[in-house]
Amino acid sequence: MTEPFAIPRSVEWNDTHITILNQQKLPLVTEYLQLKNIKDVWEAIASLKVRGAPAIGITAAYGLALAAQQYETESVEIFKKQLQKDRDYLASARPTAVNLFWALDRLVTSVSHVSSVNEAKTTLVHEAIRIQIEDEDVCRRIGEHALSLFQNGDRILTICNAGSIATARYGTALAPFYLAKEKGMNLHVYASETRPVLQGARLTTWELMQAGVDVTLITDNMAAQTIKAKNITAVIVGADRIAANGDTANKIGTFGLALLAKAFGIPFYVAAPLSTIDLATKTGDEIPIEERNPEEVTHLAGTRIAPEGVNVYNPAFDVTPHHLITAIITEQGIIRGNYETELPALFAKEAHHEAI
Ligand SMILES: CSC[C@H]1O[C@H](OP(=O)(O)O)[C@H](O)[C@@H]1O
């Protein structure tokens, strides 16, 4: 069995560029790309070369820091104006994952009180690096809390890829499986392929197999049969944005799994960091759902599989209503319902933790 963390990092900072693992090419090709300017970063996020809410936030943060290194002004005021413009540009890459906006705004805030452009440039890089380092610790803590919900031998269904390459390391929904492996626990993962981009078939299976975690691939329409025939004990998924009432946007198909979990009487867990919780979004109805290129649906590996000109609806996410969510697992612990009250309390707890 290879070490659980033979899995490469999805994004790394170098002083003159950002290196990303091209997730479009996995699992057949392991290709690294150098992003040398803000346009490269925008395109990498928009085209899912780098994907996964936390990884998108980390990459955008590095992209903003990289762009700022190239500003030539010595005026802090002009520097900040350009920074805001570049923040808005990177924020336009994808609309749903709140981590993108959270990370960008955290960088802009980090230079609120700088006294020079040089200090601002250094601060931005350090803040972006801090975001990536914190996310790794956060994901491990999510994994530890999530693992407390599972027993040896459990069979757990997941969708998309909320794994190590979607974050700084460990992942969110997949984190408990890596920690289980470290602790000698045997968990059996069933990975839904996740049409149309196939993050489950391509990425989740690839990650888990490298770590020696038992994983079985199913097509999305096999979920109900799999829950029944394989006696699935729980469903765990990631998140792209959690509204203040607990409604959760995640990869398309997640809502259907939540309905199935309810019908079969098994728990449905959402695993996500506080950076994915957006208290400014009151309910799931307010979460912008990205609609992507119809060719993701009409083509498979570049080959057309549907008639030319067919109408296509291609939402990349759906929203699971909070009443279908058994628990939300964050780095602060496990919340079981009453999300409208419990989610804001998490931030109060975090602020207190940071203050001491
Ligand atoms: C920890 S990743 C969270 C989330 O992001 C993925 O979306 P995408 O592949 O489009 O970036 C998926 O919804 C994951 O569950």
The ligand as an SDF file (V2000), in Angstrom:
LIG
                    3D

 15 15  0  0  0  0  0  0  0  0999 V2000
  -14.0090   20.0120   -1.5600 C   0  0  0  0  0  0  0  0  0  0  0  0
  -14.5200   20.2390   -3.2210 S   0  0  0  0  0  0  0  0  0  0  0  0
  -16.1410   20.7780   -3.0540 C   0  0  0  0  0  0  0  0  0  0  0  0
  -16.9580   20.6080   -4.3200 C   0  0  0  0  0  0  0  0  0  0  0  0
  -16.3810   21.2180   -5.5030 O   0  0  0  0  0  0  0  0  0  0  0  0
  -16.7000   20.3870   -6.6440 C   0  0  0  0  0  0  0  0  0  0  0  0
  -17.2030   21.1070   -7.7370 O   0  0  0  0  0  0  0  0  0  0  0  0
  -16.2880   21.2690   -9.0890 P   0  0  0  0  0  0  0  0  0  0  0  0
  -15.6780   19.9310   -9.4070 O   0  0  0  0  0  0  0  0  0  0  0  0
  -17.2640   21.7530  -10.1500 O   0  0  0  0  0  0  0  0  0  0  0  0
  -15.2610   22.3300   -8.7360 O   0  0  0  0  0  0  0  0  0  0  0  0
  -17.7660   19.4620   -6.1280 C   0  0  0  0  0  0  0  0  0  0  0  0
  -19.0280   20.0890   -6.0880 O   0  0  0  0  0  0  0  0  0  0  0  0
  -17.2220   19.1930   -4.7470 C   0  0  0  0  0  0  0  0  0  0  0  0
  -18.1000   18.5100   -3.9240 O   0  0  0  0  0  0  0  0  0  0  0  0
  1  2  1  0
  2  3  1  0
  3  4  1  0
  4  5  1  0
  4 14  1  0
  5  6  1  0
  6  7  1  0
  6 12  1  0
  7  8  1  0
  8  9  2  0
  8 10  1  0
  8 11  1  0
 12 13  1  0
 12 14  1  0
 14 15  1  0
M  END
$$$$
